[in-house]
């Protein structure tokens, strides 16, 4: 069985004039993508087989010069199975117990 993949997204607040340099430093960490950019903010997606790698990257980003804060806003573990993906998105086709659909039928 393959290792699960941990996927996290971070919102990084930084000095606007340092955005290019900080984005390059984040990309240099590896397993990182700049998903969105706006003045003074970056949305960063990190992906790794081990949660510790994500934690290390987040710490390194928080310690970068000109970064005010990097906050995790999303984390998901993908084990690669289709069942896990469907369950995490609520697309199983059956109402969940306690949901409005289950109670009204």
C-alpha positions in Angstrom: 0.0 0.0 0.0 1.3 3.5 -0.9 2.1 6.1 1.7 -0.7 8.6 2.3 -0.1 12.1 0.9 -0.6 15.0 3.3 -1.8 18.2 1.6 -1.9 21.6 3.4 -2.5 25.1 2.3 -1.1 28.1 4.1 -2.0 31.8 4.1 1.2 33.7 4.3 1.2 37.4 5.2 4.3 39.3 4.3 5.8 42.6 3.3 4.5 43.3 -0.2 7.8 44.4 -1.5 9.4 41.1 -0.5 6.8 38.9 -2.2 9.0 37.7 -5.1 11.9 36.9 -2.9 9.7 35.1 -0.3 7.9 33.1 -3.0 11.2 32.0 -4.5 12.4 30.9 -1.0 9.2 28.9 -0.4 9.5 27.2 -3.8 13.1 26.3 -3.0 11.9 24.3 0.0 10.4 21.7 -2.4 7.0 20.2 -2.4 5.5 23.7 -2.5 3.4 25.6 -5.0 2.2 29.3 -4.9 -1.5 28.9 -5.6 -2.4 32.6 -5.4 -0.9 35.9 -4.9 -2.2 39.3 -3.8 -0.4 42.3 -2.3 1.0 41.2 1.0 -0.4 37.7 0.8 0.5 34.3 -0.7 -1.5 31.1 -0.7 0.9 28.2 -0.5 0.0 24.5 -1.1 2.4 22.0 0.4 2.3 18.3 -0.3 4.4 15.5 1.3 4.2 11.9 2.4 4.8 12.8 6.0 3.1 15.4 8.1 6.4 16.3 9.7 7.7 17.7 6.4 4.7 20.0 6.2 5.3 21.1 9.8 9.0 21.8 9.1 8.2 23.8 6.0 5.6 25.9 7.9 8.2 26.6 10.6 10.8 27.6 8.0 8.3 29.9 6.2 7.3 31.6 9.5 11.0 32.3 10.2 11.7 33.8 6.8 12.6 37.5 6.8 9.7 39.7 5.8 7.1 37.1 6.7 4.7 38.3 9.3 2.9 35.0 9.8 2.1 31.8 7.9 -1.1 30.1 9.1 -2.4 26.7 8.0 -5.9 27.0 6.6 -6.4 23.5 5.3 -5.0 20.0 5.8 -6.1 16.7 4.2 -4.6 13.2 4.2 -5.1 11.4 0.9 -4.5 7.7 1.0 -5.1 7.4 -2.7 -8.3 5.3 -2.5 -11.4 6.5 -4.4 -13.5 5.6 -1.4 -11.6 8.0 0.9 -11.9 10.8 -1.7 -15.6 10.4 -2.0 -16.2 10.2 1.7 -14.2 13.3 2.3 -16.3 15.2 -0.2 -19.6 13.7 1.0 -20.3 12.1 -2.4 -21.3 8.7 -1.2 -24.7 8.9 -2.7 -26.4 8.1 0.6 -27.6 10.6 3.2 -25.5 10.7 6.3 -27.2 9.7 9.5 -28.7 12.7 11.2 -28.7 14.8 8.1 -31.8 16.6 6.9 -32.3 14.2 4.0 -32.1 11.2 6.2 -34.6 12.6 8.7 -37.1 13.7 6.1 -37.4 10.4 4.3 
